[in-house]
Amino acid sequence: EELGLLVCNKCRSVSEISDEFPYVDISNIESGENDKLWISSKREPSSAQSQRIYNFLTDFIRKRKEKEIAIVGHSAWFYTMCNEVMDCGDDEKLKSVFDVSEIRSMCVTFQDYEATYNT
């Protein structure tokens, strides 16, 4: 979801998550005890959200060895991912707003920009 302003969009502390879910590996959470991305005075700009999603896909998902990965999140985040960050072609279903608790399956591939556009 969009970060900032609304407390419901603020991350919980790592210790709180660890206490509630001791069986979940949270070693990749970088926010620490305080949500470093949440600002109480304003909402996250759309461009910042798009950049955060892009970084998540390229810096984290792209580097995973697993071939099947479940990503759980808010519908607005997925909408931005499918409409502003990724090229979903003409797939109107992928580009539409996600319903509450909706599950969608997609195959994601990554292209090297340099190899594609500088040859």
N, C-alpha and C positions, 0 to 999 in steps of 0.2 A: 504494500500500500504506500501511499505518499507519507513521507516522514514529516515531522514537525507539527507544531501548534496543538494538535489533539493528542491527549495523553494515551488514548487507546492505540496509537500508532508507535508508541515508544517501546523499545525492547526491554524485556525484563533482564535483571542482572544474571550473570553466568552462574553465580552461586545459587540463586533461587531456582534456576532451571535445573542445575545439577542435583539439587536436593529433591526436586519433584520427579525428575526422570533420571535416576542413577544408572540405568542400563543404556542410556543414549550417549554415544561418543560426541562430546561437544568441543573437542580439541581444535576444531577449525573456526570456532567463534572468536572473532578478533575484537569485539566491542568491549570486553572486560566487564567490570562491575557497573559502569555507566555507559549508556547509549551515546556514543560519540557523534552519531549522525543526526540525532533528534535535536531540533532547536525549538524552544518553547514559544518564540515570538512570531514564527512564520512557517508556512507550509513549504515543502520541498518543491522547487520549480520542476516542470515537466522535463526539461533538458537534463537536470541532475538525476532524476529518476531513470531516464533512458540510459544515461552513462553508467549508473549503478547496475542496471540490468545487463548492459553490454559487458561490463567488467566481470560480473558474476558468471556469465556464459563463457567468456574467453579466458578468464584467469582461474576459474574453478572447474566448471563443467567440462570444458574442452580438455583439461589435463587429467580427468578421472580415467582410470583404467576400466571401470565398469561400462558395459554396453547398454544396460537398462537402468535408468535412474528415475526415481519418483521425485518430483518437485512439488511441494505443497505451498500454497500462497494465496494471496488475495486476488479477486477477479480483476481489479483495476491494474494490478501489477502484470498479470498475464495478458490483459488487453494491450497494455503498452508494449510488452515484449513482442507480441504477435503483429502489432501495427506500426511500431516506431523503430524497433531494434532488429527484428528478424525479417527476412524476405519470405513471406508465406505464399507468394505467388497470387493466384486467383482463388485460393481456398477461403471462401467466405465464412465457412464454419469456424476455421481457426481464427479468423479476424473478427468474429463477432464477440459480444460480451459474454463472459462465462456466467452460467447460472450458479446459484448457491450450491455448494458441494458437488459441482459438476466435475467429472473426470474426463479428460481428453488425452488421447495418445498421439504422439507425433514422433517422427524420425527427424533428428536434427543432424545436419552435417556442417562442417566448418570448411571454409575456403580461405586459402592464404591470399590476402589482398594483393601483396606484392607480385606473386606468381600469376595472378589472374589479370591484373591491369597494367603491369609493367613489362610485358613480354613483346 
